[in-house]
Amino acid sequence: MADSFMNKNVNTILIIAIVVIVGGLAAATVYFQDIFSGLTGKYSSTSQQLKDAQNELAKYQGLYQDTTAQLNMTQALTEQEKADLRKVYTVKADQAEQLNETLVSTQSQLDVTQKELLATSNQLTEKISQYNTVLNEKYTLESQVSTLTSRVSSLYSQVSSLQNQLDDCQNP
């Protein structure tokens, strides 16, 4: 009997099995379609985010390249400026050294000149003193000459007077 139940109801069981399978497939399809729709939305959203991120990355890469180029140029300029400043420093240091040597030499010459000036000043003072002494002697001698000239004149007068007296005595 069991065999006959199965023979008679095989079609029904098969139909029920097919309906269950088709229903399961339909349910699975709806379920997976829903999941797929969600994944598709997430994929689209993620894809858009990825594109935005790629665009932003490209923008930042451009900024990075520009910044790197500017930095390299700035570094090159800085190095050039450093080199120029080193040259200027070297030139100025050499000039300062030469000026210092010139200053030392000029200071030495000034010291020698001051010593010569002091010696010349002392000699001049000595010569002025000698000149004043000679001038005083001259005035003294001129005074003596004047006195002696007066005396000579006086003596000439006396001689003349005496000569006249002698002449008067001899020619009475």
C-alpha positions as CSV (number, residue, x, y, z in Angstrom):
1,M,0.0,0.0,0.0
2,A,2.7,2.3,0.6
3,D,3.8,1.6,-2.8
4,S,0.6,2.5,-4.3
5,F,0.3,5.7,-2.3
6,M,3.5,6.8,-3.7
7,N,2.6,5.8,-7.3
8,K,-0.7,7.6,-7.1
9,N,0.6,10.7,-5.4
10,V,4.0,11.0,-7.2
11,N,2.7,13.6,-9.5
12,T,1.2,15.5,-6.6
13,I,4.4,15.2,-4.6
14,L,6.4,16.2,-7.7
15,I,4.1,19.2,-8.3
16,I,4.4,20.2,-4.6
17,A,8.1,19.7,-4.7
18,I,8.3,21.8,-7.9
19,V,6.1,24.5,-6.4
20,V,8.2,24.5,-3.2
21,I,11.4,24.6,-5.4
22,V,10.0,27.3,-7.6
23,G,8.7,29.2,-4.6
24,G,12.1,28.8,-2.9
25,L,13.8,29.9,-6.1
26,A,11.4,32.9,-6.3
27,A,12.1,33.8,-2.7
28,A,15.8,33.3,-3.2
29,T,15.7,35.5,-6.3
30,V,13.8,38.2,-4.5
31,Y,16.2,37.9,-1.6
32,F,19.3,38.0,-3.7
33,Q,17.7,40.7,-6.0
34,D,17.2,42.8,-2.8
35,I,20.8,42.1,-1.7
36,F,22.1,42.7,-5.2
37,S,20.2,46.0,-5.4
38,G,21.7,47.1,-2.0
39,L,25.1,46.0,-3.2
40,T,24.6,47.8,-6.5
41,G,23.7,51.0,-4.6
42,K,26.7,50.5,-2.3
43,Y,28.8,49.8,-5.4
44,S,27.6,53.0,-7.1
45,S,28.1,55.0,-3.9
46,T,31.5,53.5,-3.3
47,S,32.4,53.9,-7.0
48,Q,31.4,57.6,-6.8
49,Q,33.4,58.0,-3.6
50,L,36.4,56.3,-5.3
51,K,36.1,58.6,-8.3
52,D,35.9,61.6,-5.9
53,A,38.8,60.3,-3.9
54,Q,40.8,59.8,-7.2
55,N,39.9,63.3,-8.4
56,E,41.0,64.7,-5.0
57,L,44.1,62.6,-5.1
58,A,44.9,63.9,-8.6
59,K,44.3,67.4,-7.3
60,Y,46.6,66.9,-4.3
61,Q,49.2,65.2,-6.5
62,G,49.2,68.3,-8.7
63,L,49.5,70.5,-5.6
64,Y,52.2,68.2,-4.3
65,Q,54.1,68.5,-7.6
66,D,53.7,72.2,-7.7
67,T,54.7,72.6,-4.1
68,T,57.7,70.2,-4.7
69,A,58.7,72.3,-7.7
70,Q,58.4,75.5,-5.7
71,L,60.3,74.0,-2.8
72,N,63.1,72.8,-5.1
73,M,63.2,76.2,-6.8
74,T,63.2,77.9,-3.3
75,Q,66.0,75.6,-2.2
76,A,68.0,76.3,-5.3
77,L,67.5,80.1,-4.8
78,T,68.4,79.7,-1.1
79,E,71.5,77.8,-2.0
80,Q,72.4,80.4,-4.6
81,E,71.7,83.2,-2.0
82,K,73.9,81.3,0.5
83,A,76.7,81.0,-2.1
84,D,76.3,84.7,-2.9
85,L,76.4,85.7,0.7
86,R,79.5,83.5,1.3
87,K,81.2,85.3,-1.6
88,V,80.1,88.7,-0.2
89,Y,81.2,87.7,3.3
90,T,84.6,86.6,1.9
91,V,85.0,89.8,0.0
92,K,84.0,91.9,3.0
93,A,86.2,89.9,5.3
94,D,89.2,90.5,2.9
95,Q,88.3,94.2,2.7
96,A,88.0,94.4,6.5
97,E,91.4,92.6,6.9
98,Q,93.0,95.0,4.4
99,L,91.4,98.0,6.1
100,N,92.6,96.7,9.4
101,E,96.2,96.3,8.0
102,T,95.9,99.8,6.6
103,L,94.7,101.1,9.9
104,V,97.6,99.5,11.7
105,S,100.0,100.9,9.2
106,T,98.4,104.3,9.3
107,Q,98.5,104.2,13.1
108,S,102.2,103.4,13.0
109,Q,102.8,106.2,10.6
110,L,100.8,108.5,12.8
111,D,102.8,107.5,15.8
112,V,106.1,108.2,13.9
113,T,104.7,111.5,12.6
114,Q,103.6,112.5,16.1
115,K,107.1,111.7,17.5
116,E,108.7,113.7,14.6
117,L,106.2,116.5,15.3
118,L,107.1,116.5,19.0
119,A,110.8,116.5,18.1
120,T,110.3,119.3,15.6
121,S,108.1,121.2,18.1
122,N,110.9,120.9,20.7
123,Q,113.5,122.1,18.2
124,L,111.3,125.0,17.2
125,T,110.8,125.9,20.9
126,E,114.6,125.8,21.4
127,K,115.2,127.9,18.2
128,I,112.6,130.4,19.4
129,S,114.3,130.6,22.7
130,Q,117.7,131.0,21.0
131,Y,116.1,133.7,18.7
132,N,114.7,135.5,21.7
133,T,118.1,135.3,23.5
134,V,119.9,136.7,20.4
135,L,117.2,139.3,19.9
136,N,117.7,140.4,23.5
137,E,121.4,140.5,23.0
138,K,120.9,142.5,19.8
139,Y,118.7,145.0,21.7
140,T,121.3,145.1,24.5
141,L,124.1,145.6,21.9
142,E,122.1,148.3,20.0
143,S,121.6,150.0,23.3
144,Q,125.3,149.8,24.0
145,V,126.0,151.0,20.5
146,S,123.7,153.9,21.0
147,T,125.3,154.7,24.3
148,L,128.8,154.4,22.8
149,T,127.7,156.4,19.8
150,S,126.6,159.2,22.1
151,R,129.8,158.9,24.0
152,V,131.8,159.0,20.8
153,S,129.8,162.1,19.7
154,S,130.4,163.6,23.1
155,L,134.1,162.8,22.8
156,Y,134.2,164.3,19.3
157,S,132.6,167.3,20.8
158,Q,135.1,167.4,23.5
159,V,137.9,166.8,21.0
160,S,136.6,169.6,18.9
161,S,136.3,171.8,21.9
162,L,139.7,170.9,23.1
163,Q,141.1,171.5,19.6
164,N,139.5,174.9,19.5
165,Q,141.0,175.6,22.9
166,L,144.4,174.4,21.7
167,D,144.0,176.5,18.6
168,D,143.1,179.4,20.7
169,C,146.1,178.7,22.9
170,Q,148.5,178.5,20.0
171,N,147.2,181.5,18.2
172,P,146.8,184.1,20.8
